[in-house]
Amino acid sequence: MAELDIAVDQSKMQVSDEVAIEMRDVHKWFGDFHVLKAINLKVHRGERIVICGPSGSGKSTLIRCINRLEEHQRGEIFVDGVELTSDLKNIEQIRREVGMCFQHFNLFPHLTVLDNLTLAPLWVRKIPKAEAEEAAMVYLERVKIPEQAAKYPGQLSGGQQQRVAIARSLCMNPRIMLFDEPTSALDPEMIAEVLDVMVGLAESGMTMICVTHEMGFARKVANRVIFMDVGEIIEENEPEEFFHNPQNDRTKLFLSQILSH
Amino acid sequence: MTDTAHQSHQPGHHPDLPPPPSTVGLVGWLRSNLFGSPANIALSLVAIYMIWLLVPPILNWAFASAVFGGSDRYACDMGRSASRLGEAIRVINLQDLEAPETEKAIRESGQFLDQLVEALDAGSEAVPAGLANHLEGVDLTALGDDLSAAFESGNIDAIKANTQILQPIIDWGAAYDGACWTFIGVWFKQIMYGRYPDDQVWRINLAFLLLIATAGPLFVEKFRFKAPLSVFLLIIYPVIAYYLFSGFDRAAVVAWPLRLMGSTALALAVLASLPFLQRLRERSDLLSILLLVLVPIWGLSAGATWTSGILTGAAGWATTVGVALAVVPPILLFFGGRMPGWRDVIHDRYLPIIIGVAILVFIGFALPIMNWDEVAGPTPPMAMAVTPAALCMAAMASWGYDPRESKAPGALTVVLLPVYLVIAYIVFVGPPDLLNFGAFDWNWNARPAFQAISVTLPFVETPLWGGLFLTLVIAGVGIVASLPIGIVLALGRRSDMVIVRILCIAFIEVWRGVPLISVLFMASVMFPLFLPEGMNFDKLVRVLIGVTLFSSAYMAEVVRGGLQAIPKGQYEAAQALGLTFWKSMSLIILPQALKMVIPGIVNTFIGLFKDTTLVLIVGLFDLLGMVQLAATNPNWLGFSTEGYVFAAFGFWIFCFCMSRYSQHIERKLHTGH
């Protein structure tokens, strides 16, 4: 596992007492399959949380429940104090506050990079076009690809696409960012540029929940690491403790496998 | 040991060299495309031989030997007459000049020469080019005289000499095979416009010119007002075109603006009532369920009363409005998935609203084609019944109208509805002194007010429409209407809502599983049987609806194919950004899905365009129908080939243009991924 070669300034990352996300006894089933079991999780504003675990452990499902891409079937989820119910109004409100990046970027291939970025601000936030484009350019600068604004996603490399995807989420001014394995589909050369952007985001004080296997990132940026298996949160600790002194046998096995490479 | 000749460049510094000469240019093209391999050579030679075999005779038939001008079939019959003359001359018995064959030959030659002279007088266009070559230096009039003189005198040598002069022309006649475009020229107007009155044809031309003039700018890349122009083309142009095509009787002149007003007020009332329903739902689920159940029941019962013949004329129309009022909001709500609020209506839910308005406008269009003279008559209790209903809507509208979120449509509804109601009252029920319904004269034309405003285009009934014009009307309406309906059906078929899904699947499978001919037959023959006596839905409208629904079922499946090809991630990304269902559909999913299935969509369009010929079986004469009609005219028997070739060419031109345009669009939308 390559160490993250980026200077991280932990002092900038302040965690407040305000609760950003709270999950209480959340359960979810896919048909008969019990994917999430009694999940209890409290995320404070400014926290950076990394969720790891073997595939099929429910980590993606967990974060997808937060912006209702998946519907939980028992328990309660509060985002910014608003409870997620089947009321579309709440869902739309929460989705506006929660940004999400996907493993396969999911950029809109029929729109230019700039149009990808301004689409939601224009149609959801109803911001005037000039203003939205100006903001989009600011975020493109921040992810260091302003020169690609007029291109189509298909003309960009994977790392660039993922950075555009991050910028696209940021254009909605979210208070919480969810990352669903953002580097898993990337070549090693491109992982660094994406992590770089994510570190920058963490330094700006964004509340982040990342499903990732980038342990270097977890060690340097996260203030909490969560290990999931078979739909449960097995272990939850600060990164130093988590990596050097795992408590649960399942965690130890997982870490030994993932860190031995 | 190294070979220095092949080491002239440092690694990584090899210059770009030109390709070998035999792989580029004409030679390269011929080599790679026509003569690449033995099989390729053989196929190329066979193809070239086939072309040589087929193309020259076709070109000869269509152009070189064809007759273009003239106003009757004589010019075209020149070949036949010549060969008949040859036949007559061949059987002359020179030993017995008194025999009947000789007399026939004299008669034939006289007739033929007369025809020839006549044709030459008419102009060079009326004579096939091949024949003109043989006529050089021949004095036809003198030849005719010489020939008959020779026969009379029994001078065999003179007869031989004169028939010798005729021989090349006779040979030409025996071999002649040329098209008679005179046939098309003479019937051209009918093939284009059907039986539309001659002095009114300008209306069709004007409408199509207007279409070209307004649609043209849409194809200009940098034109800035595409959106308003599209709205004009889709909403206002059909009204203008309909007015031009059909004209209006006096009643319709009054009824039409009313209907438009009614439709507008209706649409606005629906819009205004949505937030009201939303509020109701917030207060009580029971109430909203009641509303959602009762309103359609009221609408359906009103509709049933209408169709059962108790309500006709104005009352029937008013009831239809009621039905639309009752049916449209639940549909909108159903598709919207929840009760939308004002902002949603204006900003988020615009797609179902557009669909709703389109339905209303369609109703507004379809109704005037009903035969009002026959319908107007009985008492209008329902007009009075609808008035409170409309008032109710107005109340709902004003209740739903929130001044804090001031939105013009709400205010407009509140203002428009009473105005509309007052006018509707006067028109439907009559001025206050005519409250006695029994004495009221429902014949529109008899009312002095309508007499005064009778400056109208003469009414041209749809049975007179025909030819290419009718083809374009049917295909145009079908194409424009089937795409949105198909999209809605495709979305419905993929919906999570079970009832919507089942309804859509049933609709698609039924319409797709039935032959178009039987649809048309049902529409034209069976449907009227279910209507009350005296009520008459125009046949063309029924056919249009049949064709549209038929092709929209196909369209739905094509669009669904596109929707299925969109990765789930696109839906999720759109959702994660907070886009509503309709917005993610219209901004993200449909643009990609439709782009992907452009070939399929155009395929359906082309199929629809050609299927319009089937309307022949219900007695509408489209392009092909008119050609067939002309070809069976007793004076023009024998020219069906020309007719069919012309009709085929007409269809081909339009279909080919559609195909080329779709390819252009595909290239333009390609974003390189």
Contacts between the chains, C-beta under 8 A, distances in Angstrom:
chain1	res1	chain2	res2	distance
A	67	B	575	7.8
A	67	B	576	5.7
A	68	B	575	7.9
A	69	B	572	5.4
A	69	B	575	6.2
A	69	B	576	6.5
A	88	B	337	7.0
A	88	B	338	5.3
A	88	B	580	7.8
A	92	B	578	5.5
A	92	B	580	6.7
A	95	B	575	6.7
A	95	B	576	6.2
A	95	B	577	7.0
A	95	B	578	3.9
A	96	B	578	4.2
A	98	B	576	7.6
A	99	B	576	7.4
A	100	B	573	8.0
A	100	B	576	4.1
A	102	B	569	5.9
A	102	B	572	6.9
A	102	B	573	6.6
A	102	B	576	8.0
A	104	B	567	7.8
A	104	B	569	5.5
A	106	B	567	7.6
A	106	B	569	3.8
A	106	B	570	6.2
A	106	B	572	6.4
A	106	B	573	3.7
A	107	B	573	7.5
A	108	B	570	6.9
A	108	B	573	7.2
A	108	B	574	7.9
A	108	B	588	5.6
A	108	B	592	7.6
A	109	B	592	6.9
A	109	B	671	6.2
A	109	B	673	4.6
A	110	B	591	5.3
A	110	B	592	5.1
A	110	B	595	6.6
A	110	B	669	7.3
A	110	B	671	5.9
A	119	B	577	7.3
A	119	B	579	7.9
A	119	B	587	6.4
A	119	B	588	7.9
A	120	B	577	3.9
A	120	B	578	6.3
A	120	B	579	6.6
A	123	B	579	6.5
A	123	B	583	5.5
A	123	B	587	6.4
A	124	B	577	6.6
A	124	B	578	4.5
A	124	B	579	6.1
A	124	B	583	7.7
A	126	B	347	7.0
A	152	B	671	4.2
A	152	B	672	5.9
A	152	B	673	6.4
A	153	B	673	6.6
A	154	B	671	6.1
A	154	B	672	5.0
A	154	B	673	2.4
A	155	B	672	5.8
A	155	B	673	7.7
A	168	B	577	7.4
A	169	B	576	7.7
A	169	B	577	7.6
A	172	B	577	6.4
A	172	B	578	6.8
